Each structure stands twice: as C-alpha cells, then as structure tokens.
Amino acid sequence: MSTVGLQRLGQQARAAVKLLSASSGIQRNAALLEMASRVEHDDQLLSANQADVMAAREAGLAPALLDRLTLTPTRIAEITEGCRDVAALPDPLGEVMDGRVLPNGLRIAKRRVPLGVIASIYESRPNVTIEISSLCVKTGNAIILRGGKETLRTNMLLAAQARAACAAAGLPEDAVQLITSTDRELVPRLLAMDDIIDLVIPRGSRGLQDLVRQYAHMPVIYGGIGVCHLFVDASADLERSLPVIHNAKTQAPSVCNALDTILVHSSVAAAFLPQMAANLNGSGVRVLGDERALPLMQGAAGTRPELLDAAAPEDFGREFLSLTLSVKVVDSLDEAIAHIARYSTQHSDGILTNDYANAQRFVAEVDSAAVYVNASTRFTDGGQFGLGAEVAISTQRMHARGPLGLRELTTYKWVVEGDYTVRR
Amino acid sequence: MSTVGLQRLGQQARAAVKLLSASSGIQRNAALLEMASRVEHDDQLLSANQADVMAAREAGLAPALLDRLTLTPTRIAEITEGCRDVAALPDPLGEVMDGRVLPNGLRIAKRRVPLGVIASIYESRPNVTIEISSLCVKTGNAIILRGGKETLRTNMLLAAQARAACAAAGLPEDAVQLITSTDRELVPRLLAMDDIIDLVIPRGSRGLQDLVRQYAHMPVIYGGIGVCHLFVDASADLERSLPVIHNAKTQAPSVCNALDTILVHSSVAAAFLPQMAANLNGSGVRVLGDERALPLMQGAAGTRPELLDAAAPEDFGREFLSLTLSVKVVDSLDEAIAHIARYSTQHSDGILTNDYANAQRFVAEVDSAAVYVNASTRFTDGGQFGLGAEVAISTQRMHARGPLGLRELTTYKWVVEGDYTVRR
C-alpha cells in the first residue's frame, strides 16, 4: 500500500469522524446491532477463518497462537453478544461532565465528544476487529484497523460487515477501515501520520509496543502487559489467601491480569508456602521459588516435584501468561513494596493482610493502575469494574489508567455561552 | 551537562515523587507559602534579572522579548500572589473521583494521584519558573525546568528559592530541578528520557513545539498556540458585537486566546464592517480585509487608512499576538465552519448570533477546546473558568483540553478492597 493510499484512507477516516460527531446515539446503536447480525449470518466467515488457520499452521504457528486466531460458532456468538452489549450501554457522547454559571453570567460546560481517528494495531485474535470497531462506532470515533497477517481473510470479512452495518444505519462506512496490506514497512508510515490519527492503541506483544514507541508521534495508549503481584503479609488469613491466589493464577492464566509473582512475608512463609504449593500444583500450576521459598515447598504434602523448581532471576518481572508463577520470600512490607516498584508493569498488584496500617501503606505506595487489598488481581477489567466493555487496559499515566471503557474513548470541549459578554 | 548528569537529575526527580506522593497537603501548601515569601525577600533577584536583561539587550533581543523577561517589583508581587493563590486552592490529591460497591462486595474507588515527573521547556518569561513549580509541588509532581538561556541568572535564583522552600516544608528539594546547561543539544537527550519523565509541557513558540514533536517519546501536552476566530452571523446583534470583538482583540493582544480572524456573513458585512473597522482602528488595531471586506471598510467614517490593508492569504491561520487581525466575508454558516476547520488551532472559536439553530450547529461542529456563543474568546483561561491557576492551555485531544488546572496535573489509581474476594 502506497503512502498516498494510506493518506487517502486517513482522510476518509477524518471525514467520517465529522459525520459520526453529528450522528445520533440511535444511529450508532443501530449500526452495532446490524454489525452483530451481519457477523452472525456471514456464512463465509468460518471457511475464511479456516483458510487463515490452515495457512498459519503450514507457516508453523505455535498451537496456542493457532487457537487464538480460530473462530468457532461459540466464539462468533461471543463476539456478537459483545457487540449487542456495547449497543445497550449508555451513550457517552454529549454528556455534560461539569458545568456552571460564572459570576459574570457566562454559562460554561464540559461536553463529551469523540476523540477522533483511532488506529489500532493488533495481533492474531480476530474478535478484536469487531470489539474495537463496535466500541469506536459507539463513541463516534473512526477506526483504522491493522490486524495480523495470519487473520487477514477473517478480518476482511469482519471489517466488510462492520462497514456495511455503518452504511445501513446511515453512518459513513469509512468509520471502519481495514489496512489489508501486510507489508511490515507500513506500520512506521502509519505511525508518522500524526496530523490525521489522534490516538494509537497497540494490542499485542511487547515487541509491537516497542515498535510503536519508536515510531509514533501521536498519543498512544499502551496496555495489556501485566506483571502482577500479590503480597502475603504476616497478618494475612492464610487459609483464605489460598483461593485468592489460586483464582488469580488459574482462572484465566493467559490474560494480563493473571498473577505472576507471589511475595510472602518470612514470618508466615514456612506455614503458608507448603499449603500454597500443594494447592497450586494440584491444578497443574508450576511454582518457581527463590532460594528461601523453594526448600519450604519441596517435599510438602500434596506437592508435585515436577511442578516445583528454582526461580531464575528473570522469573521475577516476567509475565508468564501460562500456569507458572514465581515466589519470593521477603522480610517486610517495605521489601515487598520495593520489589513491586522494581518489577511491576503498574497493571494490577495486591496485598493480602489483616493489618489496617499495612493495607493503607500498600495502597498509598504501590503505584499501579489497580491496587488490591484482599482480592484477586483478576478483577482489573472494564466489565468487572462496571464500566461496560473495554478496549484495553492502560498501564500508562496520562488520559486513562486501567480499563479503557467508552468514556475513556472520548474527550471534551468547553462550551461557553454568553450574552455578548466581554472580559473585564 | 552530560547524559549521565541528566539521568541522575531524572532519578532524583523520581525519588522526589515517591516522597511527594506520601506528603500531606499541609506540607505542600507550606512549601508554596515559603516559596512566595522567599521570592519576595530575595534581594539579589532584581539585580540578577537586570544582568539577564542587559546581556539579552547586547545580544540584540527584540524589545517585546526584552520586556517579557524583565522582572519588576510589581511582577514579583504578581508571581508571589499567584503562588499564594495556588496554596489556597483545594488539594486535588486523594480525591475520590468515582467509587462504588460491586455486587460481589468489592469496594472500588478511583483515587487521584500525582502524574509523576513533569518536564517543562519554556522560553523567556521567568514568572513561569515559579508558576509551574508551585503548581507541580501542589499536585505532588516533581518538575524538571529548562528555561531560556536569556533568563538563566534569574531562573537559578528562583529555582534555588523553590528548592529551599520545599526543604523547609520537609519535602525533597529535588521536587524542583533546573537544568542550568544552555546547550541546545541537551533538549533531544531530555526528550529521550521516556523511562523517567511522565509528561513534557513545552511553553513557547511553534519552533519549540515542533522540536518536542520530533524528539519526544513520552506524552506531551501541546498548547498555547491560538488562532482564534469569531463569526458574525447574519442574525447577530451588530451593535453589541462591536465590544465583544474589541475586547477579544485588544484586552491582551499578545496572549493565545486573543482574536485573530473575524468572519462576517455577507448579508451584514456592508452594515457591520465600517463600524467595526472604525471601532478597532480607534484603538490602534490594524485590520486586514479580504477582497470583499476591504472595500467596505476603506473610507468609512472613523477608520484610519494607515490601519486598513489587504489581507494576504497567509493572514488567515496566522496568530498575530499583536494589534492586528484579519477579516473575511463568508456567505454562510457552512463556509464559516469550514474556514475554522481549516485554519483554527482548535483553541478558542466563537459565533455571534441570535439564531438558535445556528448557535447549536456551530457548537456541535466546531471542534475546538473552547467554543463560544456570544462571548469574547478571552475567557479561555483557568482562572476565568473557575479552575484556579493553570499550567497551560491544551490544544490537543487526549488527557485534557483547554485550561490545565490542578486536576489536569494528576492521574488516578483504582483502589479495590475485598474480603479475600475471587472472580467467579
């Protein structure tokens, strides 16, 4: 795809934003329902996806990645259900976030408006195509999609349905645009278009994020990389800590809010770690202990020797995305906080404690998007937090932190109304 | 200054943020009051500033710029008053922005916290040194200052007082750091420190902003460049429009929310422009008309021929920062909106009208940080909007638009408290 072609696509997106800004919530919701219905009834979708999967298998893609790109009737139903859920959420556009009458009679109000043109670069999972499209159309933003080459056939059908759905609702079909060129050289050129693209959302590996960091001149929301910690304090209820750790590690091990490292206070390590290791090993979790933790777990009742090992230095600060975690014994809350400051990606970190002062200090001093007391890290999620759907989980500080829901895909303008009012 | 030195300075700022995050509002306000008092009583300040001014005069700096860098007892009083005003504002830190109990009993809250390490690169005006320092200390952020070389002597004294004030209040003096090297090569190196600096605020010319755009890999808040428009609609109260335009242009011509271009509906141009030109010429404003506007103004009663001229194409989309403006006759609201979309910097744009539908359309379709109906553009200001002091006026879309007050210098974390709660 030529730079000129890319520019044209961007300008079409800009033009679409203008029309989307003026559209009604009824139209935007109608587009989303139509999108769901069209995806549901697209009888070429599964075969196109199978062609993608076969090509990827031939190219030697790992089984876990093959699974991520595979569509099934169940997964399609999840996609369309998500799309309908977004349609049912309240419309954030036009919301007055703050407003007052100034002493001079001026009426000022912060009114919520779309962010503009968003570009998303993502890998493998084709569900992202409809997820991001639906969230962007709902919020009046135009979206430029750049999916992985492994899912191009699937994405082309999905994007075509999203575009047709917009048109059917009287919205510009250019609200959703898919870059079909798989040329890798294209990404830096896309990231140079800071005059057209208001925000880039990379969804994928650290490599993708680094690429974006290197080339993007527009705002970027980074997210989705979670090295998550739980600290078992000396005062924790040990028995009740077991299911929290088990849940944080095993409920969905491949997602960003899954637990990666457990820190245990040395005064309870001997009592807790054998039980914990047995509990985790029982669900197939591989536990990597540091030099103080490992001996306490080895040989304990219920543990499985093949699932216990020594933690290497690089196992701390590592996002496992699988049924593995690392364990370290620490001597104080301070040491736990310092470890988290060093290794956390500022996604989700928590303390298990019954000590009020320690809970307060942990919450104040651990600087992560979500900080937990006595709960599983698995809750960092737009749906769980009651924000509705989310487009990503931000681990940066500006604009939005944690789950990015509909409101986080908007900005605002100040509307100021007077009676031919002048400043004194 | 070496890269190592710059890194050390950044790490000191990071360490300061940790302490600032844990400080009380009482301490931070005490630091601000101490800062005001110390600046007020610094008996070397005026002589250091005079040395700066003399050196700048010898270097051939333009009189307007010389004026900007000159301190007087009155200006010092304004600086210290501003500092005390910031101390008196409510503390944004710790504010709970949103919170609820989820059905599973989890208590979640968005708690306001500092952004982190902020770097500001600015030109000439030494009042910025204390203004940004006070706003950052108030909000628990550390600030790295890089002022213009013309004001280095003045800035060194001001920064030293700000640091001493922090220390006196029990805060880390590294909360405020001044880069004293005037090596221009240092700016790109500063902008490469995205692992340490959370936000860059450039305050100055378009050249500075372009430099930052080229090199910065961290978030940046651009602002302060305002090409501002007022559209005189066919239904405007012409008599009452005169003082609004006069105010928007003349009250403070050198600031970013001053008026730059007037668009007049053709149906009222003949009636309005002669009066307007006379009104503006009477205050020394030079009026540059397009080919339809100029003949209507030339020779009108009260106009001054030497203050009327033809507008060149580049006089539209130009920020005059002086007693000059450009005028264009348009045939419709659509043409006015299209002109603004093309030439505005999305800072402050307004309509003067008595037509309800036109007012609504203008507000909906003009995509600027502040959109006005029947008021002067001069109100786009943190103080005027009731936000207290401001650090800049953002013309970008992410994080914050328009005046950046205390809240806009913060972010938030999600605090989640449970009772050993797991996700189902």
HADDOCK unambig.tbl for C-alpha pairs under 7 A between the chains (distance, minus, plus):
assign (segid A and resid 115 and name CA) (segid B and resid 397 and name CA) 6.47 0.50 0.50
assign (segid A and resid 213 and name CA) (segid B and resid 217 and name CA) 6.64 0.50 0.50
assign (segid A and resid 217 and name CA) (segid B and resid 213 and name CA) 6.65 0.50 0.50
assign (segid A and resid 219 and name CA) (segid B and resid 219 and name CA) 6.61 0.50 0.50
assign (segid A and resid 240 and name CA) (segid B and resid 420 and name CA) 6.30 0.50 0.50
assign (segid A and resid 241 and name CA) (segid B and resid 420 and name CA) 6.55 0.50 0.50
assign (segid A and resid 244 and name CA) (segid B and resid 420 and name CA) 6.11 0.50 0.50
assign (segid A and resid 244 and name CA) (segid B and resid 421 and name CA) 6.58 0.50 0.50
assign (segid A and resid 244 and name CA) (segid B and resid 422 and name CA) 5.52 0.50 0.50
assign (segid A and resid 247 and name CA) (segid B and resid 422 and name CA) 6.05 0.50 0.50
assign (segid A and resid 247 and name CA) (segid B and resid 423 and name CA) 6.86 0.50 0.50
assign (segid A and resid 363 and name CA) (segid B and resid 415 and name CA) 6.94 0.50 0.50
assign (segid A and resid 368 and name CA) (segid B and resid 413 and name CA) 6.61 0.50 0.50
assign (segid A and resid 369 and name CA) (segid B and resid 413 and name CA) 4.93 0.50 0.50
assign (segid A and resid 369 and name CA) (segid B and resid 414 and name CA) 5.90 0.50 0.50
assign (segid A and resid 370 and name CA) (segid B and resid 413 and name CA) 5.87 0.50 0.50
assign (segid A and resid 370 and name CA) (segid B and resid 414 and name CA) 4.49 0.50 0.50
assign (segid A and resid 370 and name CA) (segid B and resid 415 and name CA) 5.87 0.50 0.50
assign (segid A and resid 371 and name CA) (segid B and resid 414 and name CA) 6.17 0.50 0.50
assign (segid A and resid 371 and name CA) (segid B and resid 415 and name CA) 5.04 0.50 0.50
assign (segid A and resid 371 and name CA) (segid B and resid 416 and name CA) 6.08 0.50 0.50
assign (segid A and resid 372 and name CA) (segid B and resid 415 and name CA) 6.13 0.50 0.50
assign (segid A and resid 372 and name CA) (segid B and resid 416 and name CA) 4.78 0.50 0.50
assign (segid A and resid 372 and name CA) (segid B and resid 417 and name CA) 5.84 0.50 0.50
assign (segid A and resid 373 and name CA) (segid B and resid 416 and name CA) 6.28 0.50 0.50
assign (segid A and resid 373 and name CA) (segid B and resid 417 and name CA) 4.74 0.50 0.50
assign (segid A and resid 373 and name CA) (segid B and resid 418 and name CA) 6.08 0.50 0.50
assign (segid A and resid 374 and name CA) (segid B and resid 417 and name CA) 6.32 0.50 0.50
assign (segid A and resid 374 and name CA) (segid B and resid 418 and name CA) 5.08 0.50 0.50
assign (segid A and resid 374 and name CA) (segid B and resid 419 and name CA) 5.47 0.50 0.50
assign (segid A and resid 374 and name CA) (segid B and resid 420 and name CA) 4.42 0.50 0.50
assign (segid A and resid 374 and name CA) (segid B and resid 421 and name CA) 6.50 0.50 0.50
assign (segid A and resid 375 and name CA) (segid B and resid 417 and name CA) 6.71 0.50 0.50
assign (segid A and resid 375 and name CA) (segid B and resid 418 and name CA) 5.17 0.50 0.50
assign (segid A and resid 375 and name CA) (segid B and resid 419 and name CA) 6.60 0.50 0.50
assign (segid A and resid 375 and name CA) (segid B and resid 420 and name CA) 4.87 0.50 0.50
assign (segid A and resid 375 and name CA) (segid B and resid 421 and name CA) 4.51 0.50 0.50
assign (segid A and resid 375 and name CA) (segid B and resid 422 and name CA) 6.09 0.50 0.50
assign (segid A and resid 376 and name CA) (segid B and resid 421 and name CA) 6.25 0.50 0.50
assign (segid A and resid 376 and name CA) (segid B and resid 422 and name CA) 5.24 0.50 0.50
assign (segid A and resid 376 and name CA) (segid B and resid 423 and name CA) 6.81 0.50 0.50
assign (segid A and resid 378 and name CA) (segid B and resid 423 and name CA) 6.44 0.50 0.50
assign (segid A and resid 379 and name CA) (segid B and resid 423 and name CA) 6.56 0.50 0.50
assign (segid A and resid 397 and name CA) (segid B and resid 115 and name CA) 6.44 0.50 0.50
assign (segid A and resid 397 and name CA) (segid B and resid 411 and name CA) 6.19 0.50 0.50
assign (segid A and resid 398 and name CA) (segid B and resid 399 and name CA) 5.93 0.50 0.50
assign (segid A and resid 398 and name CA) (segid B and resid 411 and name CA) 6.58 0.50 0.50
assign (segid A and resid 399 and name CA) (segid B and resid 398 and name CA) 5.94 0.50 0.50
assign (segid A and resid 399 and name CA) (segid B and resid 399 and name CA) 3.72 0.50 0.50
assign (segid A and resid 401 and name CA) (segid B and resid 412 and name CA) 6.86 0.50 0.50
assign (segid A and resid 401 and name CA) (segid B and resid 413 and name CA) 6.83 0.50 0.50
assign (segid A and resid 411 and name CA) (segid B and resid 397 and name CA) 6.20 0.50 0.50
assign (segid A and resid 411 and name CA) (segid B and resid 398 and name CA) 6.56 0.50 0.50
assign (segid A and resid 412 and name CA) (segid B and resid 401 and name CA) 6.85 0.50 0.50
assign (segid A and resid 413 and name CA) (segid B and resid 368 and name CA) 6.60 0.50 0.50
assign (segid A and resid 413 and name CA) (segid B and resid 369 and name CA) 4.91 0.50 0.50
assign (segid A and resid 413 and name CA) (segid B and resid 370 and name CA) 5.86 0.50 0.50
assign (segid A and resid 413 and name CA) (segid B and resid 401 and name CA) 6.83 0.50 0.50
assign (segid A and resid 414 and name CA) (segid B and resid 369 and name CA) 5.89 0.50 0.50
assign (segid A and resid 414 and name CA) (segid B and resid 370 and name CA) 4.49 0.50 0.50
assign (segid A and resid 414 and name CA) (segid B and resid 371 and name CA) 6.18 0.50 0.50
assign (segid A and resid 415 and name CA) (segid B and resid 363 and name CA) 6.94 0.50 0.50
assign (segid A and resid 415 and name CA) (segid B and resid 370 and name CA) 5.87 0.50 0.50
assign (segid A and resid 415 and name CA) (segid B and resid 371 and name CA) 5.04 0.50 0.50
assign (segid A and resid 415 and name CA) (segid B and resid 372 and name CA) 6.13 0.50 0.50
assign (segid A and resid 416 and name CA) (segid B and resid 370 and name CA) 6.99 0.50 0.50
assign (segid A and resid 416 and name CA) (segid B and resid 371 and name CA) 6.07 0.50 0.50
assign (segid A and resid 416 and name CA) (segid B and resid 372 and name CA) 4.78 0.50 0.50
assign (segid A and resid 416 and name CA) (segid B and resid 373 and name CA) 6.30 0.50 0.50
assign (segid A and resid 417 and name CA) (segid B and resid 372 and name CA) 5.84 0.50 0.50
assign (segid A and resid 417 and name CA) (segid B and resid 373 and name CA) 4.75 0.50 0.50
assign (segid A and resid 417 and name CA) (segid B and resid 374 and name CA) 6.32 0.50 0.50
assign (segid A and resid 417 and name CA) (segid B and resid 375 and name CA) 6.71 0.50 0.50
assign (segid A and resid 418 and name CA) (segid B and resid 373 and name CA) 6.10 0.50 0.50
assign (segid A and resid 418 and name CA) (segid B and resid 374 and name CA) 5.09 0.50 0.50
assign (segid A and resid 418 and name CA) (segid B and resid 375 and name CA) 5.15 0.50 0.50
assign (segid A and resid 419 and name CA) (segid B and resid 374 and name CA) 5.47 0.50 0.50
assign (segid A and resid 419 and name CA) (segid B and resid 375 and name CA) 6.60 0.50 0.50
assign (segid A and resid 420 and name CA) (segid B and resid 240 and name CA) 6.31 0.50 0.50
assign (segid A and resid 420 and name CA) (segid B and resid 241 and name CA) 6.56 0.50 0.50
assign (segid A and resid 420 and name CA) (segid B and resid 244 and name CA) 6.10 0.50 0.50
assign (segid A and resid 420 and name CA) (segid B and resid 374 and name CA) 4.41 0.50 0.50
assign (segid A and resid 420 and name CA) (segid B and resid 375 and name CA) 4.85 0.50 0.50
assign (segid A and resid 421 and name CA) (segid B and resid 244 and name CA) 6.58 0.50 0.50
assign (segid A and resid 421 and name CA) (segid B and resid 374 and name CA) 6.50 0.50 0.50
assign (segid A and resid 421 and name CA) (segid B and resid 375 and name CA) 4.50 0.50 0.50
assign (segid A and resid 421 and name CA) (segid B and resid 376 and name CA) 6.26 0.50 0.50
assign (segid A and resid 422 and name CA) (segid B and resid 244 and name CA) 5.52 0.50 0.50
assign (segid A and resid 422 and name CA) (segid B and resid 247 and name CA) 6.06 0.50 0.50
assign (segid A and resid 422 and name CA) (segid B and resid 375 and name CA) 6.08 0.50 0.50
assign (segid A and resid 422 and name CA) (segid B and resid 376 and name CA) 5.26 0.50 0.50
assign (segid A and resid 423 and name CA) (segid B and resid 247 and name CA) 6.88 0.50 0.50
assign (segid A and resid 423 and name CA) (segid B and resid 376 and name CA) 6.82 0.50 0.50
assign (segid A and resid 423 and name CA) (segid B and resid 378 and name CA) 6.44 0.50 0.50
assign (segid A and resid 423 and name CA) (segid B and resid 379 and name CA) 6.55 0.50 0.50
